[in-house]
Amino acid sequence: MQEEFSVQNVKCGGCVANIENGLKTANGVTSVNVTIDGGLVEVEGEDLNRADLSAKLTELGYPEK
């Protein structure tokens, strides 16, 4: 299963690391891929909860656009 998010405030490698490390702790997440240009976050895993992932992104400082 895969979820994609278009998020704000992704500006550098540190942002990418924050998102990856923050989301990898969420239930069911097996991988996270972040693209700085465009702020695209792709999350793969089993039984992903989109609302929980979106809330976690907002908590980390990267709300959806």
Phi, psi and omega in degrees: 000144181224140174236143178238141179227140172255114189241164179265162168074013178275109188236342186203179179297329177295321177298315179302313180297319179299316181294311181301310182294322180291318183280334181295344178274350181286150181301131173084352184284128177251332177204153179226131177234127182240132175250120182298309179293115180094346178063042181270129177241121178248126182240130177242148178167193181249137176053046180290142177252106185303317182298318179295319179294319178297318178297320179295318177300317178297317178300323180284347180102016181232071181291156177295149178285000000 
